[in-house]
Amino acid sequence: MRRRLPSGFCALLVSFATLCPSGTWAEEVPQAYEIIARPIAEFRIGSSETRFGPLEFIGGLEMTSRSRAFGGLSSFRFLDAGRRFVGVADTGLWFFGALSHDAGGRPDGIGTFTMESIQDLDGNVSGEKWTTDAEAIAVEGDRVTVGFERAHRIAEFRLTPGAMGAATGEVDFLVPAYELRMNRGFETIAPAPEDSALAGARVAVTERSIDTRGNVFAAILEGPLKGVFTVARSDNYDITDGAFLPDGDLLLLERRFSMASGVAMRLRRISAASIRPGGVADGPVLLEADMSYQIDNMEALDVWRRPDGALMVSLLSDDNHSILQRNLYLEFRLHGE
């Protein structure tokens, strides 16, 4: 399978904080356009192995487009299991699309893909990276919650694809604003299961806004356990997205970069019992992958059920609008849930 040379990748990724364009692509966004999707059959490069701990690799896609606006994919959620999805790009854009699978159940294409500008409370599109750096999304019915970093905020919108309109309000993120690092703010917003101890509350987790003990700030935004907690940070990994599992555990996607080894990713299962105000949430690593695997700058995660009942984990990468990086979609089945 084709992959990018580590030397080129490392040269590009000197700092994730400086990779993004200075402005947005709002003025160049088409209504709809074609996504060219090349199937990825192997997760570990050069190996037919499909089982990686509790995760089974189903398949993936490398996605490209002729549009300059495509890319920067930060977070997404399926609107129906494994098919239609909505997401946010860190260039201040919504994206919508539909995933298809072949007869064997492997992802094989992206259709009906559109993008549109994210508006503020006044219905304006700023065109400035500072105010439009969207990094996290959650969907509950027709309510969409989006987390922004740099100009830190959590905003709510009404789900109306093609006409998303102005934000309908903002949510108190509870974490003291002075604790939020400029380019390390909220990367995860996920609603807990209704039947869990969190009673459906939205949980927001930052990328790397850390306390004096080196743990990552997070918050339960509402409900009976409303309050601030932290997530244990280890091995220089930063949090890039997350979603709750049916039992109330929180599955986190994490990313690490170094000049010596390039980029790496891992999935960590945070115990439901450890997500409490004032606590330090933690849990085991389920999967870790470096550049010997088909990964890139992994930014987005969602969890969903297949019609046969299998619990699925889907990941997206952010290419930072660079010719040296890729937009990837990876799909796994989680066993022993």
N, C-alpha and C positions, 0 to 999 in steps of 0.2 A: 504494500500500500504506500502511496506517496505521502511524504511528510516534509515539513519545512526544516531546513538546516538549523541545528541548535545555535550556531554562531550568529546567523541572521536574526534569529528569534531573540537571543540575548542582547544583541545590539539595540534592538527595538525596545526591549522591556527594562531599560535601565531604571525606570521608575514608572509604575502604573499611574501615579498621580499626574504625570506630565504627558500622558499619551493622547488624551482626548482633544479634539479640535477646540479652538478658542470660542467658537460660536456654535449656533445650531444649524441644521439643514432645512429649517422650516420652509424657506422660500423655494426649495427645490423638490419638495415632496410631491410625488405623483399620487393620483387617487388609487391606482392599482397597477401592479406590474408582475412580470414573471420571475419566479425564483427557480434557478437551475440547481437541482439537487443530485449530487453524486452519492450513491450508496456507500456506506462503510460497513464491511462485513466482519472485520476483526477489530477488537478493542486493543488487545496487546499486539503490537506491530510484528508481523511475521509469524503469528501463532494462531491456530484455530481454536484455542481454549476459549470457552464461553463462561465458565464459572469462576467467580472471584469472591471467595467467602460466601456470604449470603446473597450476593448479587449475581444474576445471570444476564450476560449481555445478549440483547435481542437484535440490535442493529443500530445504524446511525446514518446520518446524512452530512455531507459537506455542502453548504449552501452559498451560492453566489448570485449576483444580479448585475444587470447593466446600469442600474440606478446608483448614483453616488449616495443617496440617502439611506440605502440598505446597510445595516450594520449597527454596531454599538448596542446590541441587544443585552439588556441588563437584568430583566426579570419577566416571567410570564406565568400565566395560569390557563389551564384548559377550561373552556366553557361547557364542553361535554367530553366525556372520557376519551382521551387520546385522539381527538379530532379538532374541533374549532378551538382557537386559543386567542388570548389577548395578552399584550405585554407592553413594556415601556423600554425605550432606548434612552441612553444617557445624553443624547443630543436633543432632548426635549420633544420626543415623538411617541405617540401610541403606535403599536402595530397589531394587526389582526391577520389571521390566516387559518388555513385548514391543513392538517396533517393527514396523509393517506398511508395505508399499509397494503402490502401485497398479499397474495393468497396464503403465504406462510406466516403472516402476522408481523413481518418486518417492515419498518418505516421505508417508504419508497418515493415520497414526494411532498411538496408543499404547494397548495393551490390557493387561489382567491386571496392573495396577499395585498394588504393595503397599509398605508401609514398616514397619520394626520398629526397636526401640532397639538401639544398639550397647552391648555389655556390656564391662566391664573384666576383668582377669585373675581376679577373684573372683566374676564373674557379676553384678556390681552395675551399676545404671544411675544415674549420679550426678545427672543433671538440671542440671549446672552447665556453662555454656559453656566455662569454663576447662579442663575435662578432656575435653570431648567434641567439640572443634572438628576434625572429620575433614576432610582436604583432599586426600588422594591415595589411590589404590587400584591394586593389581595383582592379577591372577588367573593362577595356574598350576595347572591341574588342580583339585584341591579345596583348594588353599592360597590364601588371600586375605591380602594384605599391605596394611595401612592406615597412612598417615602422619597424625599429629596435630600441630597447632601450638598455641601458648600453653603447655600442658603437653607439651612436645616429646617425642614417642616414635614408634616404628614398631612396630606390633603385628601378630601373625599370628592368623588365624581359620580355621576349617574351613568350607568352602562348603556350607551346608545351608539353602537358602532357606526362610523361614518359621520357622526355629528356629536362627538363627546362633549363639546361645550365647556363652559367655565366650571371651575371647581365649585362645589356646593358648600364647602366649609373646610375648616382645619381642625385637627385633633391635638389635644395636649399630649406631647410625647413624654412627659414626666421627668425624663432624664434632664438634669440641669444643663442649660444651653452651653455654659462655659466648659462642660466636660466633653462636648462633641468636637472632634478634630475636623478640620475643614474638609478634607477629602476622605474621611473615614467615618462618615455618618451612617444613617439607617440603610442597611442593605437587605433586610428581611422584614416583611410584615406577613403574618400568617394567623388566621383564625383557628383557635383550638376546637376540638370536637365539642359539640353541645353537651354530650354526656360525660365529659371529663371534669376534673376538679376546677378547671378554669372556666367552665360553663360557656364555651363559645367565644371567650374574649380574644381580641386581637393581641398578638405579641409582636413587638418590634425589637430587632436586634441590630446593633451597629456593626460596622466592619472591623474597626480597630480604634474605638474610643475607649481607652482603658483607665481603670482606677489605679490607686497607688499600689495595689498588689499585682497589677498586670493583667487583670481580668477585664472582659469586654462588657461595656454597659448595654443593658437591655431593659425592657419594660413590659409589664402586663397592663394594657391601656385602659381596661375597664373590668367590670365584674367583681365577684366576691374577693378575689385575690389581687386586686389592682395595686400596682406598686412597682418599684424599681428593683431589679436583680442584676446579676452579672453572669457571664458565661466564661468558664475556665478557658484560657488561651494556652496553647502549647505548640512547640516545634515551629514557631514563627508562621503559623497559618493564620490567615485572615478570613473572616466570614463573608460570603458573597450572596447567599440566599438560603431559604429553608422552607419546610412545609411540615405540618403535623401528620403523623401516622394515625391510623384508626384507634390505637390504644392510648393515645395522648402523648406519646414520646414525640420529640421534635427532631426531624432529620435536617441536619445542617450541611450545606455545601461550603467547603473551605478551599482557599487557594494560597499557594506559597511561591515566591520567586527568589532566586539567587543567581548571581552572575556565574557561579561555579556549576550549578546543576540545571539552570533554566527554570521552567515552570512546573508545578506539581499541583494536584488536587486531592482532596479526600472527602469522604462522607462520614459524618459522625452522628450517632444516635444519642440525643440528649434525653436523659430520664425524665419522665413526666413528674415524678415525685420531687425532683430537684428544681423545678421551675416554680419558685416561691419568692415573694417580696423579701429582699434582704439576703437571699441565698446566693450560692454559687452553683449554677447549673453545669452538669458535666455528663459524660457518657462515653461509650467505647467507639473506636474507629471501625467502620464496616468495610471501607475500601480506601486504598491509597494508590495513586498512579502518578508516574513521572513522564518524561518525554519519550520513554519507550512504549508509551500507549498513545492511542488516538485522542489526545486532549489538546486544549489550547487554553485561553484565558477564560476558565469556566466561571460563569457569572450567575446562571439562572437554574432553578430547580422547581419541579412540581411532582406531586404524587397523585395517582389516579388508579381506578380499578378497570381492568379489562372485562368484557362481557362474561368471560369464563371464571371470573372471581379473582384472578391473579392481581396482586398489588404491584403497580408499576412505578418506576422512578425515571423521570425524564430530565435531561440536562441540556442547557444551551451555553455556548461560548460567545464572547464579545470580541470582535476582531479589531476594535478601536479604529475602524476605517483605514487599516494598514494592509498593504499588499503582502506583508510578511506574516499576517495572522489570518485565522479562518473563523467563519461562522459555522459551528458544529451543532448538530442535534444528536444526542446519545440516549438510548433507551435500554433500561434494565428491568428485570423482574426481581422483586425482593422476596426471597424465600424465608420461611420461618418467622413470619411477621409477628 
